């Protein structure tokens, strides 16, 4: 059985024509998330388990391969949302990055260096050394506060044994003059099976909700975006029962969450494939204030999965899966996840 890519439902057209016969004008920015699939440098870090990703390691991860991987990641990031906005994302959360150095090397690639991205990153306690981070175009976004929140979880069989995993990164700042809060996530994996590992992701969701509740306690109208590789689908208990996400924007109350990825998932779309079925682990979820359909300030417009043809495995056993960068050796591919994105738009004010 081979997977087929369902067409993305997003219609692309000029934002100025989107909502009215009177041709209103709208500002638009892309917010994205991308799991970069083990973007490691090629040097051994004695503190973490990165030995495989070295020239002498199992993966034979050389400087040449590392630089090819950087070019591929830069190409993808440079193109997300570009056909609508004319530029790369204003903000992009990333996961599976080894350290700040790989982010700096990524942003110095030819396709990104002129975008002048800034970085918010903390080293996490994850044993493999992989972290999350937020990249932002400095001309569009100014961070005002940021903090990493530790996820404290323990082994099911030995409650005294802590499992060290990724932090949840919270960044608050001004997007084109508007206050916005972003949380970048990479929740615990399904290693050992979905059911057995589920409590770890429930704990991750509880931490995520606690963070958002603290933001809502300060301002119930807060514009919050939580995004990341959740290792769960939009219908999983961590998302539906803990975060209590809605799949429709109608009749939302204050301090609720809308997940535009839920209907995509129910329609068969996904961001990664396993055993000939799709999962949609990569999600962008927004608070009530961003979900409103009044565009007097920045609000949600559309969501999508960036699954261009070059990101799809063209042939072989994994045909139609995401074209990952490493399968028993470097493949020349990109990632085992497709990126996801949303557009935020705001009606332009009449200068007169």
C-alpha angles and dihedrals in degrees: 000000000000127000122239125210111236113219116262109251094217112117112208118217140134111296089220089069099043108095114018146032086231091068101239117197123232137192111224134194131181121228113192145174127206132180101214094201105237102329096189129162117234098249125097116249107204092206099057137046097257098124093118091060096063131091091257094041131097093271094047087224103189132181089255093055091044092053092048090051090051092052091051094049091048091052092054095045092047091057103044107114093351095122089063105029100030091232143061121275119303087218130015128180115208135191138191094045118142102215146327092282093066090051092051090048090048094051091048091062115118094250094052109027095087091052088071098218123190125212134226109189141148127188107249127211091245108139093227089051096240118147144179125239143175122232118197137181103243094215091057106034135037118192115221101174135010136173140169116229117206118228106217113200135153138215113271093225097042113032091190091061114087120211110220112215141153124309123234109245118215119194125178122188151123120291106195089330098317125110113241134168124212130190119195116202142185105177124201116288129249092250108150092025136304097269096045093047095041096096090062091057091044087057090049091051091048090054090047091052092047090054092049093046089055090053091047091050088062095042122004088197093057117145104230131177119188114187142161150093099314095177083225133085125245090260096049119116093249090060103032101034102032103031090029093213123191123222094205129055095215122107095004116167127215116289095018128128132234121204112198089184094068097076090043090056093047088052091057100261122137146168099221136022132221128176092350096306132100129242125190101208094147108081142165114205124185138199126246095263092058092045095060117112094226108105098195085114132016110307138163115278111164141351129208149169114239101224105151116174094256089060092059124087103249101204148354133050093331098043111157092017118115107284099248123200098232131040112149086329138357111311102186088246134124122234141327087240132063115226121247129211146176132205120229114198137185129189112249114243117238107253089213 
